[in-house]
């Protein structure tokens, strides 16, 4: 598979100091991992609106979007982490509507990056792809005997 054939992460536009693109792809995940001690915890903390996580995640997603747009893995965002933090903080306390849009986009980006496993791969699936509990499976087996 080539990079051009890889699944495309969904891009969002957010209003910070100006309209900016935000994307959470594998490169953004790597940037986040280099920025915080535990990237998985940071992604959980985005949902709790923890400031360090919001700043780190927003910065990573903005940087990845710039790199993707310029097709250059070394392209730099024109904002520092501190400047991103100031913008996110401003939204949090002064522009609730824009902050909610940012939060929704960050959370949706995370959800898109870690999609649920297909039902057919989940434990306890029947042949139609519907999942069942172990007890339901036992009941079905007893009825068939």
LINHUBEL-V956726 format. One record per residue. N is the residue number from 1. SS is DSSP state (A for helix, B for strand, O for the rest). PSI is psi in radians with two decimals (* if undefined). Layout:
# LINHUBEL-V956726
n->(N | N)
ss->(SS | SS)
psi->(PSI | PSI)
This chain:
# LINHUBEL-V956726
n->(1 | 2 | 3 | 4 | 5 | 6 | 7 | 8 | 9 | 10 | 11 | 12 | 13 | 14 | 15 | 16 | 17 | 18 | 19 | 20 | 21 | 22 | 23 | 24 | 25 | 26 | 27 | 28 | 29 | 30 | 31 | 32 | 33 | 34 | 35 | 36 | 37 | 38 | 39 | 40 | 41 | 42 | 43 | 44 | 45 | 46 | 47 | 48 | 49 | 50 | 51 | 52 | 53 | 54 | 55 | 56 | 57 | 58 | 59 | 60 | 61 | 62 | 63 | 64 | 65 | 66 | 67 | 68 | 69 | 70 | 71 | 72 | 73 | 74 | 75 | 76 | 77 | 78 | 79 | 80 | 81 | 82 | 83 | 84 | 85 | 86 | 87 | 88 | 89 | 90 | 91 | 92 | 93 | 94 | 95 | 96 | 97 | 98 | 99 | 100 | 101 | 102 | 103 | 104 | 105 | 106 | 107 | 108 | 109 | 110 | 111 | 112 | 113 | 114 | 115 | 116 | 117 | 118 | 119 | 120 | 121 | 122 | 123 | 124 | 125 | 126 | 127 | 128 | 129 | 130 | 131 | 132 | 133 | 134 | 135 | 136 | 137 | 138 | 139 | 140 | 141 | 142 | 143 | 144 | 145)
ss->(O | O | A | A | A | O | O | O | O | O | B | B | B | B | B | O | O | O | B | B | B | B | B | O | O | A | A | A | A | A | A | A | A | A | A | O | O | O | A | A | A | A | A | A | A | A | O | O | O | O | A | A | A | A | A | A | A | A | A | A | A | A | A | A | A | A | A | A | A | A | O | O | O | O | O | O | O | O | O | O | A | A | A | A | A | A | A | A | A | A | A | A | A | A | O | A | A | A | A | A | A | A | A | A | A | A | A | A | A | A | A | A | A | O | O | O | O | O | A | A | A | O | O | O | B | O | O | O | O | O | B | O | O | A | A | A | A | A | A | A | A | A | A | A | O)
psi->(2.37 | 2.89 | -0.57 | -0.44 | -0.16 | 2.64 | 2.29 | 2.28 | 2.59 | 2.34 | 2.42 | 2.70 | 2.29 | 2.70 | 1.94 | -1.92 | -0.42 | 3.08 | 2.27 | 2.61 | 2.58 | 2.28 | 2.38 | 1.71 | -2.97 | -0.63 | -0.69 | -0.68 | -0.72 | -0.75 | -0.77 | -0.74 | -0.59 | -0.31 | -0.66 | 2.85 | -0.72 | 1.78 | -0.65 | -0.71 | -0.70 | -0.70 | -0.68 | -0.70 | -0.34 | -0.75 | -0.37 | 0.08 | 0.65 | 2.24 | -0.79 | -0.69 | -0.72 | -0.77 | -0.86 | -0.79 | -0.78 | -0.79 | -0.78 | -0.77 | -0.66 | -0.76 | -0.79 | -0.66 | -0.70 | -0.78 | -0.70 | -0.77 | -0.74 | -0.05 | 0.80 | 1.94 | -0.24 | 0.04 | 2.43 | 2.51 | 2.51 | 0.24 | 2.46 | 2.95 | -0.68 | -0.71 | -0.68 | -0.75 | -0.72 | -0.74 | -0.77 | -0.74 | -0.70 | -0.81 | -0.76 | -0.70 | -0.25 | -0.28 | 1.31 | -0.66 | -0.83 | -0.60 | -0.73 | -0.66 | -0.78 | -0.83 | -0.82 | -0.78 | -0.70 | -0.81 | -0.68 | -0.62 | -0.76 | -0.80 | -0.66 | -0.54 | -0.59 | 1.21 | 2.69 | 2.63 | 2.54 | 2.54 | -0.58 | -0.35 | -0.18 | 2.54 | 2.41 | 0.21 | 2.48 | -3.13 | -0.30 | -0.06 | -0.07 | 2.41 | 2.72 | 2.75 | 2.90 | -0.67 | -0.72 | -0.68 | -0.70 | -0.71 | -0.72 | -0.76 | -0.68 | -0.66 | -0.58 | -0.25 | *)
